[in-house]
Amino acid sequence: MPFADPNQNPTGSYYRPGLDVVRFIAFLMVFLWHALPAPPDSRIADHLGAGVEAVYELIIPCMRFGLSLFFALSAFLIFELLQRERRSTGTVQVKQFYVRRILRIWPLYYLGLALAVGWAFGFGDGARDLPAIGWFAVFLVSWFMTAHGWITIPAMPLWSISVEEQFYLFVPWVAKYYNRRILFVFCALVVVVANGTIYLMAEASREEYKTWPNSLVQFECFAAGILLSLCLRGRILKMHALARVLAFLGAAGSWLVAGNLYNTFYFSSAHPASRQLMIAYALAATGSSLIILAMLDFHGQRCSRWAIHLGRISYGLYVFHGPALGLAWRIPSGIMDMNGLHSHALRGAIAPALQIV
């Protein structure tokens, strides 16, 4: 698998259509994780049979790792662009970096929070929801949830944006001042801190909110994205179709094992060692890196243009999918359950399809 010339177009656009497809994959995984019934769910077995239920329980937990993919991709792209800027100009304009990120992230984000305020007074607990929304507004909700548990409002998925913003606090500075050797050491330290946090939190509690929204834990995926950029050194791996398929299979296998280990730790009656959870997070980061690597040289075909387009608008889809699902859940259960249909399989398929639409 040859590499493209690392010096080709060093100062021009780094746009890679395949990474838009990765964005869409990441969003779709998170959306399905939030939209579909979490296993075990008796409706799956009742409507589709025990065999389908077993496959469902194997696959659906892996959808959470769409967030891992999102974090790794974000780190890879941001760091790649910063490194290209440093190679071409000799420095990184940190102020301009923050201006670009603010214009990219904040308008839709705060519009999403405005909708959350409206939801609170229309369907929620009114003023009692405002303190929680305040944590979102200052990008500290990930730490609030790590300490106090999940926030049950439609804006809840936006906690990941706070992790992203915290990552932005240091990434332009390390890209500006550190050489490659120190950057490798920096990433190794991030991984050590992430796994140390997983170990301490897992030994102290089996509550999922102690690790999943924890910024230090999720920074492992950011380290994976940076390491991928450092290893490629601006080059693009040209992958043949078979290699691309193998990379996707490797990612799927990593996520399947990670999902099983994750569920074993949190949802079984036994108390396995915390190292299982550490392996699960490491496999989630590994699978994410494989997907990014597989799609770097993908230029898109006619059949994939829709995925590229949806990837371009995936941030907006992500911001607003929480309120959209909140509205779907308010549809009367009799309509969603399709009680008029005699076929259990049709009822099991149509109800979640309507909810997704």
C-alpha positions in Angstrom: 0.0 0.0 0.0 2.0 3.0 -1.2 1.8 6.5 0.2 1.0 9.7 -1.6 3.7 12.4 -1.7 3.7 14.1 1.7 4.8 17.4 0.1 2.0 17.4 -2.5 -0.1 20.6 -2.0 1.4 21.3 1.4 -0.4 24.6 1.9 -3.6 24.0 0.0 -6.9 22.5 1.1 -6.8 19.2 3.0 -10.3 18.3 2.1 -10.8 14.5 2.0 -14.3 13.4 0.8 -13.9 10.0 2.6 -13.7 11.7 5.9 -17.1 13.2 5.4 -18.3 9.7 5.0 -16.6 8.9 8.3 -18.5 11.8 9.9 -21.7 10.4 8.7 -20.9 6.9 10.0 -20.1 8.4 13.4 -23.3 10.3 13.5 -25.4 7.4 12.3 -24.0 5.1 14.9 -24.7 7.6 17.8 -28.1 8.3 16.4 -29.0 4.6 16.3 -27.7 4.1 19.8 -30.0 6.9 21.0 -33.0 6.0 18.8 -33.3 2.3 19.1 -34.4 0.3 22.2 -31.5 -0.6 24.4 -31.0 -4.3 24.9 -32.4 -6.4 26.5 -35.8 -5.3 25.3 -38.7 -7.8 25.2 -40.2 -6.1 22.2 -37.3 -7.3 20.0 -37.8 -11.0 20.9 -41.6 -10.7 20.8 -41.6 -9.1 17.3 -38.6 -10.5 15.6 -37.7 -13.7 17.3 -34.9 -14.8 19.7 -32.3 -15.2 16.9 -32.7 -11.6 15.7 -32.7 -10.5 19.4 -29.3 -12.1 19.9 -27.8 -10.3 16.9 -29.4 -7.1 18.0 -27.9 -7.4 21.5 -24.5 -8.0 19.9 -24.5 -5.1 17.5 -26.4 -2.3 19.1 -24.1 -1.7 22.1 -21.3 -1.1 19.6 -23.2 1.9 18.2 -22.0 3.9 21.2 -18.5 3.9 19.7 -19.6 6.3 17.0 -18.7 8.9 19.6 -15.2 7.4 19.8 -15.0 7.6 16.0 -16.1 11.3 16.2 -13.5 12.2 18.8 -10.6 10.4 16.9 -11.6 11.9 13.6 -11.8 15.4 15.1 -8.4 15.1 16.7 -6.9 13.7 13.5 -8.2 16.5 11.3 -7.5 19.3 13.7 -4.0 18.2 14.4 -3.3 17.5 10.7 -4.4 21.0 9.7 -2.3 22.6 12.5 0.7 20.6 11.5 0.3 21.6 7.9 0.1 25.2 9.0 3.2 24.9 11.1 5.2 23.3 8.2 4.1 26.0 5.7 4.4 29.1 7.9 6.7 28.0 10.7 4.1 28.6 13.5 0.4 28.1 14.4 -1.9 31.1 14.7 -3.7 30.1 17.8 -6.0 33.1 17.8 -7.2 32.4 14.3 -7.7 28.7 15.3 -10.0 29.7 18.1 -12.0 32.1 15.9 -12.5 29.4 13.3 -13.6 26.9 15.9 -16.0 29.4 17.6 -17.6 30.2 14.3 -17.9 26.6 13.4 -19.2 25.2 16.7 -21.0 27.9 18.8 -23.9 29.1 16.6 -25.6 25.8 16.2 -24.6 24.7 19.6 -26.2 27.6 21.4 -29.2 27.4 19.1 -29.5 23.8 20.3 -29.3 25.0 23.9 -32.0 27.6 23.2 -34.3 24.8 22.0 -33.5 23.0 25.2 -34.7 26.0 27.2 -37.9 26.1 25.2 -38.3 22.3 25.7 -37.8 22.8 29.5 -40.8 25.2 29.7 -42.9 23.4 27.1 -42.4 19.7 28.0 -39.9 19.5 30.8 -39.5 20.7 34.4 -39.3 24.4 33.6 -36.9 26.5 35.6 -35.6 23.3 37.4 -33.9 22.3 34.1 -32.0 25.6 33.7 -29.1 24.8 36.0 -28.3 21.7 34.0 -28.5 23.7 30.7 -26.1 26.2 32.3 -23.4 23.5 32.6 -23.8 22.9 28.9 -23.5 26.6 28.2 -20.0 26.8 29.8 -18.8 23.4 28.3 -18.4 21.8 31.7 -21.4 19.4 31.6 -19.1 16.4 31.0 -17.6 16.9 34.5 -21.0 17.6 36.0 -22.3 14.3 34.7 -19.2 12.4 35.8 -19.9 13.6 39.4 -23.7 13.5 39.5 -25.0 11.3 36.7 -26.8 11.6 33.4 -28.9 14.7 32.6 -32.3 13.6 31.2 -33.1 16.4 28.8 -33.1 16.3 24.9 -29.9 18.3 24.8 -28.0 15.5 26.7 -26.0 14.2 23.7 -24.3 17.6 23.5 -22.1 16.7 26.5 -19.6 15.5 23.9 -19.2 19.0 22.6 -17.9 20.0 26.0 -15.2 17.3 25.8 -14.4 18.6 22.3 -14.1 22.2 23.5 -11.8 21.1 26.4 -9.6 19.4 23.9 -9.3 22.7 22.0 -7.9 24.3 25.1 -4.5 22.6 24.7 -4.2 21.1 21.2 -3.2 24.3 19.3 -0.5 25.0 21.9 1.1 21.6 21.8 1.0 21.6 18.0 2.7 25.0 18.0 5.5 24.4 20.4 6.3 20.7 20.6 8.4 18.7 18.1 7.4 15.2 16.9 9.3 13.3 19.6 7.7 15.3 22.4 4.3 15.0 20.7 4.6 11.2 20.8 5.5 11.4 24.5 2.5 13.8 25.0 0.1 11.3 23.4 1.5 8.4 25.5 0.9 10.5 28.7 -2.6 11.2 27.6 -3.2 7.4 27.2 -1.7 6.7 30.6 -3.8 9.3 32.3 -7.0 8.0 30.5 -6.3 4.4 31.5 -5.4 5.5 35.1 -8.7 7.3 35.3 -10.6 4.3 34.0 -8.9 2.1 36.5 -9.6 4.4 39.5 -13.2 5.0 38.5 -13.9 1.4 37.7 -12.5 0.1 40.9 -14.5 2.7 42.9 -17.8 2.3 41.1 -19.6 0.4 38.4 -21.7 3.4 37.4 -21.5 4.0 33.7 -21.5 7.8 34.1 -18.2 7.6 36.0 -16.2 6.8 32.8 -18.2 7.4 29.6 -18.7 11.2 29.9 -15.4 11.6 31.7 -13.2 13.9 29.6 -9.9 12.3 30.7 -11.2 8.9 29.6 -12.4 10.1 26.2 -9.1 11.9 25.6 -7.7 8.5 24.7 -9.6 8.7 21.4 -8.1 12.2 20.8 -4.7 10.8 21.4 -5.4 8.0 18.9 -6.3 10.6 16.2 -3.1 12.7 16.9 -0.9 9.5 16.8 -2.4 8.6 13.5 -1.6 12.0 12.1 2.0 11.8 13.5 2.6 8.4 12.0 1.3 9.3 8.6 3.4 12.6 8.5 1.1 14.3 6.1 1.0 11.2 3.8 -2.2 9.5 2.6 -2.2 5.7 2.5 -3.5 4.5 -0.8 -5.6 1.4 0.0 -6.9 -1.2 -2.4 -10.5 -2.3 -2.1 -9.5 -5.5 -0.2 -7.4 -3.6 2.3 -10.2 -1.2 2.9 -12.6 -4.0 3.5 -10.2 -5.7 5.9 -9.8 -2.4 7.8 -13.5 -2.1 8.2 -13.7 -5.7 9.4 -10.9 -5.0 11.8 -12.8 -2.0 13.1 -16.1 -4.0 13.4 -14.3 -6.7 15.3 -12.6 -4.3 17.6 -16.0 -2.6 18.4 -17.8 -5.9 18.9 -15.2 -7.1 21.4 -15.2 -3.7 23.1 -19.0 -3.6 23.3 -19.0 -7.1 24.9 -16.3 -6.2 27.4 -18.0 -2.9 28.2 -21.4 -4.6 28.8 -19.8 -7.3 30.8 -18.3 -4.8 33.2 -21.3 -2.6 33.7 -24.3 -4.9 33.2 -23.3 -8.4 34.5 -23.8 -9.7 38.0 -20.1 -10.6 38.2 -17.4 -8.0 39.0 -14.6 -8.4 36.4 -11.3 -6.7 36.7 -11.2 -3.1 35.6 -8.6 -4.0 32.9 -11.5 -5.3 30.8 -12.9 -1.8 30.7 -9.4 -0.4 29.8 -9.2 -2.9 26.9 -12.7 -1.9 25.7 -11.8 1.7 25.5 -8.5 0.9 23.8 -10.3 -1.2 21.2 -12.8 1.5 20.6 -10.0 3.9 19.8 -8.3 1.3 17.6 -11.4 0.6 15.6 -11.9 4.3 15.1 -8.3 4.7 13.8 -8.8 1.9 11.3 -11.9 3.5 9.9 -10.2 6.8 9.4 -7.2 5.1 7.8 -9.4 3.2 5.4 -11.3 6.2 4.2 -8.4 8.7 3.8 -7.9 8.1 0.1 -11.6 7.5 -0.7 -12.7 10.1 -3.2 -16.3 9.1 -3.4 -18.4 7.6 -6.1 -21.9 8.6 -7.4 -23.5 6.1 -5.0 -21.7 7.7 -2.0 -22.5 11.4 -2.7 -25.4 11.2 -0.3 -23.2 10.0 2.5 -20.6 12.8 1.7 -23.4 15.4 1.8 -24.8 14.0 5.1 -21.3 14.0 6.5 -21.0 17.7 5.7 -24.1 18.5 7.7 -23.6 15.9 10.3 -22.8 18.4 13.0 -26.2 20.0 12.6 -27.8 16.6 12.6 -26.0 15.7 15.8 -27.0 18.9 17.5 -30.7 18.6 16.7 -31.2 14.8 16.9 -31.9 14.9 20.6 -34.9 17.2 20.3 -36.1 15.3 17.3 -36.0 12.0 19.2 -37.8 13.7 22.1 -40.6 14.7 19.8 -40.8 11.1 18.4 -41.0 9.7 21.9 -44.1 11.8 22.5 -46.0 10.1 19.8 -48.7 8.0 21.4 -47.5 4.5 22.0 -50.5 2.9 20.3 -49.5 4.5 17.0 -45.9 3.5 17.3 -46.6 -0.1 18.4 -48.6 -0.7 15.2 -51.2 -2.8 17.1 -53.3 -3.1 14.0 -50.7 -5.2 12.2 -51.0 -9.0 12.7 -47.4 -9.6 11.6 -45.0 -9.4 14.6 -42.1 -8.9 12.3 -43.7 -5.9 10.5 -44.6 -4.4 13.9 -41.1 -4.9 15.1 -39.6 -3.2 12.0 -42.1 -0.4 11.2 -42.3 1.0 14.7 -38.6 1.9 15.1 -38.4 2.9 11.5 -41.1 5.5 12.1 -39.3 6.7 15.2 -36.0 7.1 13.2 -37.8 9.0 10.5 
